[in-house]
């Protein structure tokens, strides 16, 4: 008999490799064999497909049925192959036209009634389908996500019977309407920087962080606005480019939380609770899924109460902060997820939170303060470019009632101009520059070099910290539209790493 081939897509990280569903009906005792490294959920599709065909008014072949999911060395998991398996059986048994299967890819789960259900990972499957020059068939609930892939033809079908009527040319289905042209709504409804009264050093740190893609640590007593400041950073970031938006949407799709159209160009903002585990942060599971660091890809990951996170949990951040990727290795497979995010962390200066606060008495001993700060490892702190203190301002009410602070839109215009200078010069942000690249892209005059050398010796900076200071100075110079680093750029960069510099002093209790 004829071999029928339907097309589907697997899920491997944020990739969607092609899978051909090959069905062959042969003489012999009735049997249904499914081969091709199919995991439990895929093997269970035999019973779902059988019931869906019968309940949709089709005949289930009383032959020996062999269904092969090719390539055979690619692990298959989930219920995404149900619809393609059903269509290949129907085509092999002559109940629907065989030629129609070559024009589209089917990605949907089947209910026992024959209704189509959505599955995770529609975005990467839809993009791959467009590149293969086919249209996609899926459940109506997945239609909106697939339509985010421009120029892709999307055919939603409520159930198997309606889809087969369409393939036979009896009752055509309606194609999904083309989406409206994209408009820039990347910052609509976001928290604005103009809400922050005073805190000029912290506002400047946010601007530098946004301009150069730098990580940021805010330390200060409770109530000084650390969380409020962190939530304003996304409003200073440029809108996502199309390729970046597709990558972000693919990660969220695989995680089962698809992005909405209004969020298409908006940088993600994630704020996990300090009780989260290491796999929740970086991803994991027997069937690997992305963690918070990948869900924050091209956006901001905010860790409030940083020392309250487990030491092991925080240390798993070190690799993605350096490489921008997370590799999850399991016995059966190894999956890699993108994780190029900006880390913003907030912490109190001591367990009670009031060390150094002029308005409240601190109850902690110097040993308690040292132990509390030691919860965050030195290697992790080395990877955070900006480290500042957020103090309680006595005259914040006067600032709030005075001249309105700069809005996010105004500050964003400067950060985007600085980013454009970096892309034109080195094709990436200053935060991503390597040590060797700094010599070429961050030249400094003699006064600046001499000042930095003295600071390096005086504060006993390590080489990593030295390079962080130069990167910050490069960003500060870009904001000032200057090509060569000067002494004031180095000086401001050092002031924006105040926590590291002050850590060399003996911890004391001013209260």
Secondary structure, 3 states (H helix, E strand, C coil): CCEEEEEEECCECCECCEEEEEEEEECCCCEEEEECCECHHHHCHHHHHHHHHHHCCCCCCCCEEEEEEECCCCCECCCCCHHHHHHHHHHHCCCCCCHHHHHEEECCEECCCCEEECCCCHHHHHHHHHHCCCEEEECHHHHHHHHCCCCCCEEECCEHHHHHHHHCCCCCCCCCCCCCCCCCCCCCCCCCHHHCCCCHHHHHHHHHHHHHCCCEEEECCCCCCHHHHHHHHHHHCCCCCHHHHHHHHHHHHHCCCCCCHHHCCCCCEECCCCCCCHHHHHEECCCCEECHHHHCCCCEEEECCHHHCCHHHHHCHHHHHHHCEEEEECCCCEEEEECCCEEEEEECCCCCCCCCCCCCCCCCCHHHHHHHHCCCCHHHHHCCCEEEECCCCCCHHHHHHCCCCCCHHHHHHHHHHHHHHHHHHHCCCHHHCCHHHHHHHCCECHHHHHHHHHHHHHHCCCHHHHHHHHHHHHHHHHHCCCCCECHHHHHHHHHCEHHHHHCCCCCCCCC
